[in-house]
């Protein structure tokens, strides 16, 4: 009896365990943690693949016992051409913590090779930040007036003080000295796979997909120096803040000239020139021209406006949008999110144009009049007799409807409507002043300013502008 009773008890316990396990299996969906995504990664299937690639067996899905890692965009680092590009970000120690994170969390997630240059050597999390000033001659660093901030930065770093407190105290004077040392370090340390060098600033935004597609239209074995053309005196150069591109051939020619002349002698000569000039990007153009490399204009693809300040004309509309300047960290992120969505929908082989940026960011905001808003209208300035000065049009010589335009926003809008379509597409008004604009601009709020405008856009004229440029050919050249 005791043996039989023990056997029955064991079987009962076994059956109970089986039922418990079965119940847990059936209820697993109610208690196992779920996967989550804050943002979709850039799609792997939008990257061009070899046609002969076959689907590979997938391993069985593991049950998540801890929250899964945040989604990444590692696939975008493998896009054809990405491994051939090095991006150099030029910034300053006083603004590093305000502006660098936005780049590391967005575009730089897709850039396999980048270097960060500042006026102070440090580490930002796991990223090295190189001191571009360190290679300037010691006597200049210790004695030249331009380096007062640099010397103060070194002191603050030694004492563990917050270097951001030095913001606005000489950063511009230091900036011009960063160019040559920064380029030399990048040109001489980059691997053979790097065929293009792209320089941006902390307030520059670049489109990674458009940049890669743009570079495919050129041969890196030729000496290219590309950017938004600017002029100081007789010197044409690429504006640094808009973004500057050097091919490997151009980089090699510059370094060869430096080696041939002797580094110390070459550096000393150019340091003397820099000390007597305002801008490092302009002096770089001189050094390149000296070696037969002239600027290839790339504006408006590479240019220095923001989405809100740009004049949306036929010059921009069908051009590939590669860069923006004077952007805030919020705008860097907004442009990145727009690009991520574009790639998800169109893949890596279709560029987006300025037109597409307009339709996403601006179109819906210019359908109504806006109060406390300056839309940057500036082609005609109609000013009442009481407020006019010698630079304004003579009020008595204005037509009746133009004089009336200074009395109300409705009359200002009517003045815009009364002139030819190509002469006015938008207006802005404040008592006594009516400004008319022939180009589309969005502008910005003046709510916190002392002067307030009311702004408006003519929808039918804007629509006609868009219709005139439907189907226009994509522009890849400046």
Buried (B, 14 or more C-beta within 10 A) or exposed (E): EEEEEEEEEEEEEEEEEEEEEEEEEEEEEEEEEEEEEEEEBBBEEBBEEEEEEEEEEEEEEEEEEEEEEEBEBEBBBEBEBBBBBBBBBBBBBBBBEBBBBBBBEBBBBBBBBBBBBBBBBBEBEEEEBBBBBBBBEEEBBEEBEBBEBBBBBBEBBEEEEEBBEBEEEBBEBBBBBBBBBBBBBBBEEBEEEBBBBBBBBBBBBBBBBBBBBBBEEBEBEEBBBBBBBBEBEEBBBBBBBBBBBBBBBBBBBBBEBBEEEEEEEBBEEBBEEBEEBEBBBBBBBEBBBEEEBEBBBBBBBBBBBBBBBBBBBEBBBBBBBBBBBBBBBEBBBBBBEBBBEBBBEBBBBBBBBBBBBBEBBBBEEBEEBBEBBBBBBBEBBBBBEEEBEEEBEEBEEBEEBBBBBBBBBBBBBBBBBEBEBEEBBBBBBBEBBBBBBBBBBBBBBBEEEEEBBBBBBBEEBBEBBBEEEEEEEEBBEB
